[in-house]
Amino acid sequence: MSEPTSSETIELTVEARAHGWRVDHYLCRLYPNYSRSLLQKAIAANHVLVNGLPAKSGRRLRVNDRLSFRPPEAPDSSLPPEEIPLDVLYEDRAIVVINKPAGMIVHPGKGNYRGTLAGALQFHFDQLSDVAGTLRPGIVHRLDRDTSGVLVIAKDNTVHHHLSRQFEARDVKKEYRALAWGQVEFDSDFIETFVRVHPKHREKMLVCPPGGNAREAVTFYEVIERFHGFTYLRLRPKTGRTHQLRIHLQHLGHSIVADRLYGGRTDLSLEDLAEADSTKRLESQNRTVLIRRQALHAFRLEFEHPETKKALQFEAPLPDDFERTLKALEEHRKITK
């Protein structure tokens, strides 16, 4: 949705998907270029009405509520193009498919305004959608900073809406590859939980009972190969919650290797593999680090082309650090039968 000007009043009818959302959360979703604190100030100044009455930030919305919104002064929405190389897997007049490297943030956020995929897209492509706001040109979905792999980018708003509907309807098929600590019990199974933002650590998610702000999360998994102390997995998320795969494997008792947020480890070294218990840190100044980020890779993405309606499938090869780690596990932790 494009950004409104401060001189206009926006009239909205709350749709079914937003039932139960807080007013400030709803406006943040609609207008991502405004910070939550700026929107909360507008609410406190009685610039947001629900069914004709001043609303509070925590007010829960219902389907068909009438919301009137007078936006604050528009923030600086400029996003400078950045000459950052991109690994383009596919491009036509409607879409671009990117293999995002680990370490790259998808779009600007607090404290991270440079070196983003969004800035790189601005440099490389003349036309991109602006449905998600000018700070997220072409961005239909995202990957965590340290997760590598396939992303699809929309070149115009019609294409963006078509792709977004596929994601919302769960018609897009996603496959990830992950290395997890320990021996996952079953060769294949699914994890079904509810998740929400951690009440004390806002950058984290946690598994929780249903109700309130909890949202359903479902992940199917399959073991590709087992090693002593490790499992190589294929993950197919049915839902697309924030940090879903990372929190689900933690919930299973097998956190993703080198996941500092949910596993407590920042890397995996060759020397670690020589330890009897690789969950313990080897105290050495000369460690040969294999991987320094969560061993999670968006391997495959399948969706319908927004214009041709043709079924498309794209794969991003495993990055060097992931391949290096697998090779070391084959050499040092292989299970012989």
N, C-alpha and C positions, 0 to 999 in steps of 0.2 A: 504494500500500500504506500502511495506517495505521501511525503510529509505535508501536513497542512500548514497554513500560515497563521500567525498569532491573531490576525484580524478576523478570522472566520470561526464560526461555531459549527462543529461537526455533529451530526445526528446519526446515531448508530442503533441498530437493533441486535441484541445479543443472540448469536446463533447457538445451536445445540451443543457444539463441541466445547463452548466456553461456559457451559452450565457448571456452577460451583466455583469458578475462578474468582480470585480477588480482583477488585477494580484496577488496582495498580498493575497487577500481573497482566491483565487483559490489555491495557493500554501499552504496556511494554512490548507485548507480542505484536500489536498493530503498528507501533511506531518505534522500531528498534534504534533509531538514531537519537531518541531522547533517553537519558539515563532515568533509572527508577526514581532517584532522589528528586530530579527535576519534575517528573510527573506527580510525585507525592506532594511537592510544593504547590502545584496547580490544584490538586485535590483539596489541600488544606486551605487554599484561597477561595474555595467554593466555585471553582471553574469547571467542576465535573458534577453533573446532576444525573441521578438515576430515577427515572419515572417522575421527574420534576422536582426532586428533593436533593439537597446537597449530600454527597456521598463521602464516606470515609475510605481510606486506602484498603482496609481489611474487609470491606463490605463484599459479601458473596453474591455473585450475579446469578440470575435465573434466565432460562430461555425466554426470549421475547421481551426482556427488560429494555426500556428505552433509555439510552445513554446520550447525554449532551456534553460535549467536550470543547472547551475553549483552550487551545494549546498555548503553552508558554512561548517565549521568543525562540525562534528556531535556532538550534545549535549549529556550530560550524560543521557542515556535512561534507567538506572537501576531503577527497581521498587522493593524494598525489600518486601518480603512476610510479612504479619502481621496476627498474630493469633487472628482474630476477629471472633466471632461466626456469623454464617449465618443461616437464616431460609430458608432451601431448600424445595421448594414445590414439585419439580420433578427433576429427573436426569436420563439420559441414556448415551450412548456412544457419542451422538452428541450434546446434549444441557443440560443446567441446567436452572431451573426456580427458581428465588429467590423472596422472599418477603422482599423488602428493608425497613428498618426502617426509620422513620423520623430522620433527623439530620446527616445522612450518605451521604457524597459526593460520587458520582459514580466514578470519576477518578481524579487524581491529577491535580491541577491548581495552579495559582499564589497564594502563601501563604498557600496552602492547599495540603501538600504532604503526610501527615500521616492520618491514620484512614479512608481510602477510601475503597469503595467496590472493586476497582481494586486490592489493596494490599491484601485484604481478599481472593479474588479469587486466587491470586498467591499462597497463603498458602494452600488452601483447595483442589486445583485441579492441577494435573500434566500436563495436556494439555489444552491449550486455544488458540483461534485464535489470530493472530497478524496483521490482516488487517488494523486495526485503529491505529497501532503503538504500541510500547512496553509499553507505559504508559497506554494503554487502552486494556489490554488483555481480549478477549472474549466479549468486550462491543459492542453490536449492536445498542442499543438505550439507552436513559438515562431518569432519573427523577430528578427534582430539589432536592436540598439538603433536604428541609423540607417537601417534598412530599413522602409519603410512598406507598408501593404496589408492583405489579408484574413487574418483569424484566426477559427477556430471555437472556441467555448467550450462545455464540457459542464456541464449543470445537475445531473446526478447521476452516481453511480458506474457504473451500468449503461450509460448513454449514453457515458460516458468510455471504458469498455472497448470498446464497439462501435466508436467512432471510432478508438481506438488500434489496433485490429486492422486497420482499413482503411488506416491509415498504414503499419503494419508490412508488410502484404501488398502495398503500393504500388498500392492501388486508388484512392487519392485522386489526382486530376489537378491539378497546380499549374502556373500560367503566370505568369512574371515579365516585367517590362519593364526593360531596362537600356540605359544609354548608355555606350559603351566608347570608349577612345582608339584612334585609327587606323582603318585600313580592314581589316575582317575579310575574309579571302581568299575563303571560300566563301559562297554565298547561304544554304545550310543544311548542317548536318553534326551530328555528335555528338562529345562529349569523354568519353573513358573512361579513368580513371586509378585509382590507389589513393592515399589520403590518410591522414595521421596528424597528431597534435599536434607542433608544432615543438619540437625537443629543448631549445632555448635560450630561445625566446620562447613561453611557454605559452599566451599569448592568441592565437597564430596557428596556422594549419594549413599543411601543405605537401604537395605531390605527392611520392610516394615509390614505391619498388619494392614488390611484394606481399610478404606475410609479416609475422610479428610482430603488431604492433598496427595494421597497415595495413588500411583498409577500402575496398572498391570504391565508386567514385563515378562516376555517369553523368549527363551533361547533354546534352539535345538543344537546338540553337539554330537560329534562322531570322532572317535580316536583314529588318527592316521598311523601313528607309530608310538610305541612305548620305549622309554629308556630307563635306566636305573636312576630313580629320583626325579624323572621328568616325563611329561606326556605332550606329544605333538597333536593338536586338535584342529578339526574343521568346525567352525561355528556358523550357524545360520539363524540370525535374529529374526523373529516374527514381528516384534515391535522395535521401535527405535528410540528408546529412552537414553538420556544422558548417562554415559559411562556404563551402559547396561552390561556389556560383555565382561568388563573388568569387575564390576560388583557381583555379577552372577558367579564368576569363577572363584572369587573370594568367598562367596556364600557356600559354594560347593566344598570349600576347604582346600582349593588348589589355585591360589592366586597366580596371575600371569607373571612370568619371569621378568624381573627388573621393573616392576610396577611400583614406583616409589609411593604412590598415593594409597594403593590398596594391598600392597605386598610388603612394604617396609624395606625393600632392597632397591638400590639405585642402579645396579649393574650386575653382570655375570662375567666372571673371568675364566680363563683356561685353568688357572690354579685352583679355582673353586671346584672344578670337576674332579680334581684329584683328592678332594677331601672325602672322608667317610660319610659325613653329613653335610651336604652342599648348602643347607640352609644357614650354616654358620659361616661367618665372615673369616676369610684367611687374612691374617695380619701380615701384609707384605707391601713394600714400597715398589715392587717391580711386578705388579700384576699385569697379565696380558688380557685386557678387557675385550670380551667378545661382543657384548651389546650393552648400551648405556640407556636404554629406554624400554618401555613396556614392549614385550615381544608379541605385538599384535599388528596384523596387516590385513587391510581390506583387499582381498584377493580377487573377488569377482563381483560384477554388478550386472544384473539383467533387468531390462525395462523395455517398454514400447516406445518407438520413436514418435515424438509428438506430431510430426507432419506426415511421414510415410506410413505410420502405424505398424511398421515392421518390428519384429522382436529382435532386440540387440543384446549382445553379450560381450563384455569387456573384461580382460584379465590384466592385472598388474603383476609382473614377476616379483618374486621375493627379493627384497633389497639385500645388499651385501652383508649387513650386520646379522640379518636373520639367517641367511645362507651359511655364514661363517659359524654361527652358533649351532646350527643343525649338523654341520660337518664335524664340529668338535664333539658333539654328543654321539655321533656315529662312531667316532674314533675312541672315545673314552668311556662312554656310558651305554654302549650297545648291549641289548639283552640277547644272549646267545641261547639257542634252543638245543 
